[in-house]
């Protein structure tokens, strides 16, 4: 059953590593989260908003890579 876990993600005839897909989805989720938080004016409470967005992207990427694309 160990061979049932895919090592690559196939989109058409293109094989992509799971971390690349997880990173892309993490950046997309971060973009949506940042738009929502910008409407709430969250930048007033954060010293460095770009650094906070980078941290959110890393957290999303790790969560997606761990739970959606386990390898």
C-alpha positions as CSV (number, residue, x, y, z in Angstrom):
1,X,0.0,0.0,0.0
2,X,3.0,2.3,0.2
3,X,2.9,2.7,-3.5
4,X,-0.6,4.2,-3.4
5,X,0.8,7.5,-2.2
6,X,1.5,9.7,-5.2
7,X,4.9,11.4,-5.3
8,X,4.0,13.8,-8.0
9,X,0.8,15.6,-9.0
10,X,-0.2,15.1,-12.6
11,X,-2.0,18.0,-14.4
12,X,-2.6,16.7,-17.9
13,X,0.8,15.3,-19.0
14,X,2.8,17.6,-16.7
15,X,4.1,16.2,-13.4
16,X,4.5,18.7,-10.6
17,X,6.1,18.2,-7.1
18,X,3.7,18.4,-4.2
19,X,5.6,21.3,-2.5
20,X,5.3,23.4,-5.7
21,X,1.5,22.9,-5.8
22,X,1.2,23.5,-2.0
23,X,3.3,26.7,-2.3
24,X,1.1,28.0,-5.1
25,X,-2.1,27.2,-3.1
26,X,-0.6,28.8,0.0
27,X,0.1,32.0,-1.9
28,X,-3.4,32.0,-3.3
29,X,-4.9,31.5,0.2
30,X,-2.6,34.2,1.5
31,X,-3.8,36.6,-1.1
32,X,-7.5,35.9,-0.2
33,X,-6.7,36.3,3.5
34,X,-4.8,39.5,3.0
35,X,-7.7,41.0,1.0
36,X,-10.1,40.1,3.8
37,X,-7.7,41.5,6.5
38,X,-7.1,44.7,4.5
39,X,-10.8,45.4,4.6
40,X,-10.5,45.1,8.4
41,X,-7.5,47.4,8.4
42,X,-5.2,44.9,10.0
43,X,-2.1,46.7,9.0
44,X,-2.6,49.1,12.0
45,X,-1.8,46.2,14.4
46,X,1.2,44.7,12.6
47,X,4.7,46.3,12.5
48,X,5.6,44.9,9.1
49,X,2.6,43.8,6.9
50,X,4.8,42.2,4.1
51,X,6.6,40.1,6.7
52,X,3.3,39.1,8.2
53,X,2.0,38.1,4.8
54,X,5.1,36.0,4.2
55,X,4.6,34.2,7.5
56,X,0.9,33.5,6.7
57,X,2.0,32.1,3.3
58,X,4.5,29.8,5.0
59,X,1.9,28.6,7.4
60,X,-0.6,27.9,4.7
61,X,2.0,26.1,2.6
62,X,3.0,23.9,5.5
63,X,-0.6,23.1,6.4
64,X,-1.6,22.3,2.8
65,X,1.6,20.3,2.2
66,X,1.0,18.3,5.4
67,X,-2.7,17.6,5.2
68,X,-3.7,17.9,1.6
69,X,-0.6,16.4,-0.2
70,X,1.0,14.1,2.4
71,X,4.2,12.5,1.0
